Amino acid sequence: MQSITLPQLADSVTAATVVRWLKQPGDRFCAGDALVELEIEDALVHLEAAQSGTLARVLAQPRQTAKVGAELAQVEPAQAEPAQIKATTAPVTQAKPMPQAAPVPQAKPVTQSKPVTQSKPVTQSKPVTQAKPAPQSKPETTVTQQPSDAPASAAPGTPGNVTPILMPQAGNTMEEGILVAWKVTEGDQIQVGQIICEIETDKATIEYESPEAGRLARIVAQEQETVPIKQPIALLADHDADVEAYLAAMGTSAAGATASAAGAPVASAANATAVAAESRTSTGPSPVTAEGRIKASPAARKLAAERGINLALLGAGSGPGGRLLSSDVERARIAPSVSADGQPIRRPMRKMRRAIGLNLQKSKQTIPHFYVRMTIHAEPLFAYYREHKPRTNCTLNDCVVLAVGRAMAESPGVRSQIQGDEIVEFPHANIGIAVGVDDGLVVPVVRNVDTLTLAQLATEAKRVVENARNGKLENIGQGNFTITNLGMFGIEEFGAIINPPESGILAVSAVRETVIVENGAMRPGRVMTMTLSADHRLVDGLLAAKFLGRLKEVLENPSKELS
């Protein structure tokens, strides 16, 4: 058995996505035959066989991305039989009448016909060409390498008829997701855009819409299971036999997958875990993923976080491959979280904290920030807020968000995004509102702010913020501007980092009392300072100044501008 690996297709190519397999497991191929269609950055390419053989097993499934050097499939080369060929044909080589009997090598009866003259009938028995099924003797090697309870031929399905639904990558820093709940069941006919499940990312819980339509034949990932991005969570197919063939090609036991999908042997799995835990004599180091992340179940992570336990100190767990389970955390005997000797305490960075750090680090390193600051007279704004709060239940921040939306309606550059080498201008102001949560910061988006009334905005902003605090983000990636407000903490001014790929972010500080000098006279009043962080690729200094100037006009005349 030999492996087909992904070659270096071009100098700058480090990975490729499998589009479709042109040969299926069990198919024979010759040197030069195209085996698989791959997608790279700017082209579709066919990977051709270097020699003849039989495709034994597909390892990289359609829509799966593989890195250079990764295994794509396993093949049985045709050269696996040369010794057998020579041994069978040795006597025949002395019989000149036998040149047409080249296929005879696989016909063992020829070796028994010592009189070469008796082998003439073989030249007439063209049924020897029907001995091509003789390669079915190769299942002997397949069986030894793939000991399954049922023969592979028991499910005459076609893996190519199966469409996998993959775990999406909902953000630049997302590496895996937790499947929280399924909204559909096996056998349902689903449509493109239909919500099929809820997925917990590194920052929030999102509703996942199906990218494909078809019959949901198999749920692969069960609820509360952690799945790496771009790995199958469900399979679409018209026939169950195709699913069985697909799973067999992936090297997954169909029976095991069915039992898992049905959620059946929970008790036996628990017993197996208990036995594994009891039979362990040495824990060893905690197993980690390729990215350096400790392998642990979501329940184990949650319990460890609640108890302040460092998973790295627990060693190998009782789950598959040493994965840490909640039972391992419960049995743990860890020292108190407060160091008795006054030494620093080290804890692993939480997933959300790490995601925030990576995203903002990338923003600072790749986006040319510049900052514009302005202080406004806030008395009219404050009076407007107090007047409308009883009727609309609005907050002061709602009034600021509405004013920003009205100013953005007149500034196309501010309501734009950079996507690759293109500038995408949005027709309306989609504003993200920075919300602090226990583990960090999330930014739900309110769409079409420039078209809303204050009452509508107050209702919608309250809804998306509340959902965000409960772990459910809305309109991810659709924002073109963000507002962050620390005024409730008395902060007088600050600068913020842009949330890519948006054009900018407005840092709003507290409304504070101060002495205002106007026309040479002093009087008490209220002011508020705002700092605009802008992406210089989208917004120049002149545009930033005009935008803030227009925002100042709206905020200082809210009764007129926001009505």
Helices and strands as residue ranges (DSSP letters): E 2-5, E 15-21, E 28-29, E 34-39, E 44-48, E 53-58, E 65-67, E 71-77, G 78-80, H 82-89, G 91-94, G 99-101, G 104-106, H 109-112, G 116-119, H 120-124, G 126-131, G 134-137, H 139-145, G 152-154, G 159-161, E 163-166, E 176-182, E 189-190, E 195-200, E 205-209, E 214-219, E 225-228, E 232-236, H 240-249, H 254-262, H 266-279, H 298-307, G 311-313, G 320-322, H 326-331, H 351-366, E 369-377, H 379-392, H 396-408, E 416-419, E 422-425, E 431-433, E 435-437, E 440-442, E 445-446, G 449-451, H 454-469, E 481-485, G 487-489, E 504-508, E 512-518, E 521-535, H 541-556, H 558-561
